[in-house]
Amino acid sequence: MNHSPSALSAAALAVIAALGVPLPRSAVAQSTTPTFVQGAAFSTGSRVSTLTVPLTLPVGQGDLLVGWFSQFDAPEQVQVSDDVNGTWTRVPGSLTFMSDTGDIALYYRENSQAAPGGMTITVSVSSTAYLQGTVADYSGVALAGSLDQIAAARDVGTAVDTGATAAVDAGELVFAALVTGGDPGSVTPGSSVGVPYTARAQTSNGSSYEADLVSSAAGAQDGTATLASATDWYAVCAVFHLAPATPQEPPSTPAGLEATSVASTRVALAWSPSTGSVAGYTVYRDGAAIGTARPDTTIFLDPGVMPSTTYTYSVDAFDLANDHSAQSAPLTVTTPAQSPEFIQGAAASSDRVASDTLTLTEPVAAGDLLVGWFSQFDVPGEVQVSDNVNGPWTRSVSTTFSGAGDIALYYRENSAASPSGLAITVSASAPAYLQAAAADYRGVATAGALDQAVVSGGQGTNASAAPTASAPAGELVVAAVVAGGQPAYAIPGSSQRVPYVLDVRNGSASSLLEDILSSAEGPQEGSLTLCTASNWFMVLATFRPASTASTTTTTQPATTTTATTDPPATTTTSTTTTEAPTTTTSTSTTTTQAPTTTTTTRASSTSTSSSTTTTPPPTTTTQAPTTTTSTSTSTTTEAPTTTTTSATTTTSTSTTTTQAPPTTTTMVPGTTTSTTATRPPTTTTTLPCTSARCIMGTAQRNAACAGQTIPASVTAKLTQAENLIDQAATSPAEKARKLLKRAKKTLKQAEAKAIRATKGKTAKLSSDCAAALKGAADGVVAGLGV
């Protein structure tokens, strides 16, 4: 694709950010081998709002339609539907481009309706963006509960590997796909557990590609491939159950359906597990299916309710052949007129700066609660938080990065009204690495709002905060995480059988905030699963509601209690409890690594979705690696960057050539086929020499660096920037501009790494050498003209 996403995040070049979500298995009777029917790969050469992808061969009744879809440079989710089945199911585990922008997600539609004349798939965004991806059609796959396991990853280079899924049975369908930011030229299929992939479709430049194994070997599966030339890549591996060859034991009717939480805009449900061949559960509201839950999940969140409204729920169980049990006894729920409500949020992670700004663009009402988890790393003193309407916020519990920096809960209860939104300023005593996740809530007490708060830290993929003291029902529960690494994605947990909603995240998922709008009575616990291991720091806080509203819940005769298991706690945890309304600060310390730097990104201004068990009515059902589904609104804003230039400059000249507008061809029926994406060049920019390479090479040989070994992380960044500038020399103007922006960002990251190498007890680089490298990089940046 010709967009080459810019602003690569600092850690992404060295460490793969992978999603590997182990999903408990449903009982499977062995099945026939699936068949690849047709597929397509596509990539637009310009910004569009909609792209249609035709499947020209007949689509059979019960076929599985699956694809890896992306949009670059729009603050929203990519959407997928077709003209026969309607909206497709989105799988949690989505990625962003290295710039922390855009959206890349697996979508599928199991048990398709028959389409003898083929069908048209529509990929869209509400604004405009660069669209790319792949789609495939398979027969012989399970009609319901088909998704077994998934893994996804992003990195830069030629070797593509999604990381391993949990182990699967032999004979399952493995679908692997990738999209790239640059033009790799071509893609060579890899293998999984010794079985080679078969390529099914790719664009002419290799920027969109898909392959499969129609009969897996037993064990964990990896999506692997090799690119002809290095670029940023984003890959997925998804494993699907096959249609059972023999009849299965019918699932029993679920029992014990109850409401574990009832807020004005969300209802949480729980039930006892069914017996038999259970592939999942379907949840119904007022007689219409509103979503599904995986077989290992007996909790569900409905985010589509209205205040002061009565609803009737039921649930059934289904098997892989889509045979359903009888529905449970109905449960009647009346939502309250008012309860805490999430309004908007923002998250960020920035390079070394003295301050950063989070922007809340929606109106802030009088009495709103503003709350967040904020950190600064590598300078003395406390992180400071204020906004342009209320002034300084109240500081609560806190911790540190292994004794360095500061991480603290700040909040501002009873906010003044701000119809045009407000700006939150996060600052430190000197330039530092800043991270933040903040949210705006309505319906919370305007005085003495904070009830309890605990802090914990650890290393691994399962972030958790130890239980609070018992909290009354109906409180707002907020859990937030800052991570030292870049998890790429996170899956919300639950507390007291009430699912969290991941309302706020930045693109690399290093700053996260989840919430429960109306707690179940009892001790509350924060839980969240990161997709790659990292040092993490979590806060859990409960806030009193503005008022206690009555809720009516009616069930049919018997109820059975079901316990669900949250992810296990990770290594090191320390807890602090604070009773409102004080502003006492407590500190706990964990031994962990320093946070890596990521590009600042805000949560989407349109919506942020997370989980796997529910989707809004009327057509979409969700079956994926987590336990809840929700949709919410938050804000997206790119953080400002500052560039320092020196006297050294690089001169460039350009020539222009104008050609016809770009076209895209997509369609690949048959077995191993390919599609073409034709993008005639528009304006070409030519640089007369590679002066950047000369300048940086001279700097590395500078006397100030004599006798020192420049850290590999610094030289890798410098080399990458030089390669990007060289590539821009022969690229069309729009692509050249994007490549040069990436080069600029990469040079700034090299500067930051060089400066960081001078710190600590065992500095790897002298200050003079780091200054020489920074001066040279600044000179190159000044000459890029972007």
C-alpha positions, 0 to 999 in steps of 0.5 A: 500500500502506498501510505507507508505509515509514519512515526514508528514507535520506539520499541516496535523496531526491536520487539514484536508487539504480539497478541496471543490470546489462549482460548479454552476449547469446546468439545469437537467431534472430528470433521471433514477437511475444509475447502478454500473457495475463493479469495481476494487482496486489495489496497487503495492508492489514495484516501477513500471512504468505501471500497467494494471487493467482489467474490465472483464465484458462488458462496455456499450456504454455511460458508465461512467468510474471513478477512484481515482489514485495515484503514490508515490515518482515520480516527475510527474503526474500519467497518466490514459488511456484505450485500447478502449477510450484512455486518460481519463480526469483529474480533478483539485483538485489533492492532494499530499502525506503528504511528499508533493510528488507524485500525487493523482487525480480523472480521469474519462471517460464519454460516453465510447465506447462500449467494449463487451469483457471488457477493460484494464485500464493502470495506468502509470508514465514515471519513476517508482513509487508505484501505487495504486487506484480504478476504477468503471464502471457505466451506466445511467450517463449523456453522457456529462457534467456529473461531478457536484461537487467534494470535496477531503481531506487528513489527518491522523487517522481512521475517513475519511471525504472529507468535503462537496461538494456544494449542489446537487439534489436528485438522483445523483450518488456519488462516494467516494474513498480513498488511504492510505499511510499505511495499515489500515487493512480494511475500513468500509463505511460511509454515506452522508446526512443519506444515507449509502454508498455501498462498491464496491472494496478494497484491502485486506489491505484496502489501496485502497477503493471505494464506492458509493451512486447510488441515493443521498439525496438532499444536500451537499455530504461528502465522509466518511468511517472508517479505522480499524487502523490509517494511513495517508489517501487521499479521494475524493467525486465526484457527477455526473449528471444522463442521463436525462429521458426526452428531454431537451431544445437544447442549443443555439449557442454561440455568441461573440467569441473573443480572450482576450489574444494572446501570442506566446504559449497561446491563451485566448478566451471568448464568450457570454453564451448560453441559453437552457439546457447547460451542457458545451461548446466545443472549436475547433481549426482548426476544431478539439475539443481541450477541454471543459468548464463548463456551468458557464464558458465562458473563455478558455485557449489554451496552445498548440499553436506555435509562428507565427502561424494562428489558427481558433477557434469556440465554441459550447454548449452541453447538458447532452445528448451530443446534440450540438448546431451549432458552433459559427462564426469562429475566426482567430488568429495569434500568435506573434513571441515573447512574455513573456514565462514561462520557469521553476519555483520552490516553497518551504516551510521549517522548521526553517532554516537559508537558503533554496535553490530553484534549476532551473534545465533548462538552464537560457538564457541571458536576462531572468527575474527571479522573486518570492515571498519570506517570512521569519517568526519569526525573525527580518530583511528582507528575502534575495534573491540571486542566484549563477550566478547573485548575489543579487536580487532587492527587491520591494513591501513587507508586514509582518505576523501581524508585524512579519517576512517579505514577499517581491517581489524580481526579477532579470531582464536581468539575465546572461546566465546559461546553467546548470540552477542556485540555488536561495538562500533564507535566514534570519538573523537567523533560520526562517520558509521560504517560496518561489515561484519563476519563470524564464521568457523569452521575458521580457524587460531587463531594467525597466521591472517592471511596477506595483506591489500591495500587499494584505493579508487576511483570507479565501479561496479567495485570491485576489490583488486589481486592478493595474492602467491600464496596456497596452496589452501584459504585463506579469502578475505574481501573487503569494501567501504564505499561513499560512496554508496548502490549499492542492490545489489551483485553478487559477483565471483570470484577464480581462477575461484572465485565469491565469495558476498556474505554480508553487506550492509546495505539500501543496499549501502554496507557489504558483505562477500563471501568464498571459503571455500577458495581456488584456489592463486595470487594472489587478487583482490577484485572486486564490481560496484556497481549505481550508481557511487560512491566505494568502498574495498575490503579483501582478506584471506586467512586460513590454515585450521585444518588442511589436509584432503584432497580427492579430485577425479576427471575423465574423460579430457580437460580444457580450461582456460577463462579468465573475465573479472572486471569491469574495475578502476576509477579509483584503486587503492592496495595494501598487503600485510601478512604474518601474524601482525603487526598493522602498519597501512599507509595509502593515500589516494584522492581521493573524495567523503565517504560519504553517510548511510544508515539502519543495517541488519543482514544478514538473520537468515534468509538472504542470497542473491546471484548468478544461476547456481545455486539449491538443488534440487530445482525452482528454476533461476536465470538472471540477471545475475550468475555465481554463486548462494549462500545464507547466514545473517547477522543483522539488527538495527536500530541504536539512534537517539537523539532530542534534544528542546527546549522547543518542542513541537507539540500534536496531537489525535486522533479514532478511527473503527473499520471492518471489516477490510481486504480485497484484490481481485486479478485482471486478465485481458485487455489493459489492466486494473486490480485493486483493493485495498480497505483500509477505514480503521481508526483516523484521526488528525487534527492540528488545524494544520500547526504544523511548517510554521510552526515550520520557516518561522520558523526559516529566517527566524531572524536567525541565518540572515539573509543566508544561503542555506540549502542546497537539500538541507536545505530539501528535507528540511524540506519533505518532513517538513512534507508527511509531517506534513500527509499524516498529518493525514488518514490512518488511525492506523496509516498516520499513525504510520508517516508521522510516523516518516518525518517524524521521521527526515527532520527528523533528516536535515535536522539532520545536513545543516545541521550538515554544511553548516557544515564544510569550507573553504567552509562553506555555513551558519553554526553559529548558523543550523544550531543554530537549524534544529536547535532548531526541528526538535527541537521539532517532533520532540518534538511528533510523539509517535512 
